[in-house]
């Protein structure tokens, strides 16, 4: 799993994941969320455009990230889901828990300036 971060401003960033989000990579993703919250970031767009597969452990990592940000009155938005991830979120009804956007720019536009 490759994780990259692009800072938008002092409280907003885009995290891009590349690779399979599963039991092997879930802890890396959780650590990334904890790290950015520790840096004062409160608004995160998670770009999943290069994530072809998410399993239950990966989903748990995303829920953990959402919880971490919510505890600091932040927010997590998901963008660019591939077909398997999109189906997973609909089947588990997590599409009602997470804000999901077609692309990163659409998600970023929803943050209050």
N, C-alpha and C positions, 0 to 999 in steps of 0.2 A: 504494500500500500504506500503510495506516495501522497504526502500531504503538503500543500503549499498554501501560503497565506498572503493576501494582498490587503494592505491597510487602506481604507477609504478616508477615514478621519480618526480623531482621537478616541471615538467610541464605536466605530463601525469597521468591520472587515469582511472579506470574502475568503472562505476556506474552500479550496478545491481538492477533491479526493480523486485519486486515479488508481483503479484496481478493484479487486473484489473486497467487499466489506463483509467480513465473516469473523469467526471466532479468533482467527490468527491476527486480524488487524483491528478488532474492536477496541482493545486496550490503547492502541496508538491514537485512535480517534477520541476516546475519552480523555486521554492525557492532553491532546490538542485543545479540547474545550476548556479544561482546567487551566491550562497555561494562558490562553487568551483572556479568560476571565480575570486571572491574576494580574494581567497587564492593564486591566481597566476597560477592556472591550465589553460592550453590552449589547450590541446589535450585530448579529452574524447571519450572513447568507452562506449556506452550504451548497456548493456547486457539485452536483452528482452526475454531471454530464459524461464523465469518464469512469463511471461505476456500473459495470454490466450486471452485477449480481450482489444482492444483499440477503443475508440469512437472518435467522432470529437473533443471533448474537450481535450482528451489525445493527439491527433494529433497536436492540437494547442499548447499544452505544449511542444512538441518536436520541433515544428517550432520555438517557443520562445527560447528554449535552443540553437538551431542552430544559431539564430540571435544574442543571447547574446555572444556566442563564436566567431562568425564571426566579431562582432564589436571589439573584442580584438585580431583579426587576428589569432584566434584559429580554431579548427575544431572538428566536432562531427561525429562519425561513429557509425552506428547501427549494432548490432550483434545478431545472434541466434533468428531471428523472428519466432514465431509460425505461423501456417497456416492462422489464421484469420488476424493477423497483416500483413503478407506477401501479402495476397489478398487485404487488405485495401490500402497498399502502391502502389500496381499495379493499382488498380481501380482509385485512386486519382492522379496517376502519380507522387506521391511523391518519388517513387523509382528512379526518375530522379533528385530529389532535394537532397536526402540523399545518402550517401555512405553506402551500406548495405553489410554485410559480413556473411558468414555461421557460424562463431564462433568468439569469442573474440580474440583468438590468431592470426587469419588471419587479423583482423582489426588492432591489435597492430603492426603487422609487416609492415604495410604501413606507419607508422609514421617515419619521418626522424630522425635518431639518432643524 
